[in-house]
Amino acid sequence: MSYKTERALASNSELKSLLEKVPDTYFDFVLGVMLTFVDDKAGQNKMISFLKTNPNANTDDVSEYENKLLFGY
């Protein structure tokens, strides 16, 4: 595993755990979200809040929220 991958996955254990609980999750999805917010603590916290508020969210829902955080839509 590359340093960048290890760093991303270790950047926020709570976020990683919540992403792993998304019903249709898979490793690359978790890694992608973690890489997106690796240096963005505010983004991590917003995603954690979203996942806690929406425990039944699927990967499409999470990706849509991720795009909203990144691009405003």
Secondary structure by P-SEA (a helix, b strand, c coil): ccaaaaaaaaccaaaaaaaaacccccaaaaaaaaaaccccaaaaaaaaaaaaacccccaaaaaaaaaaaaccc
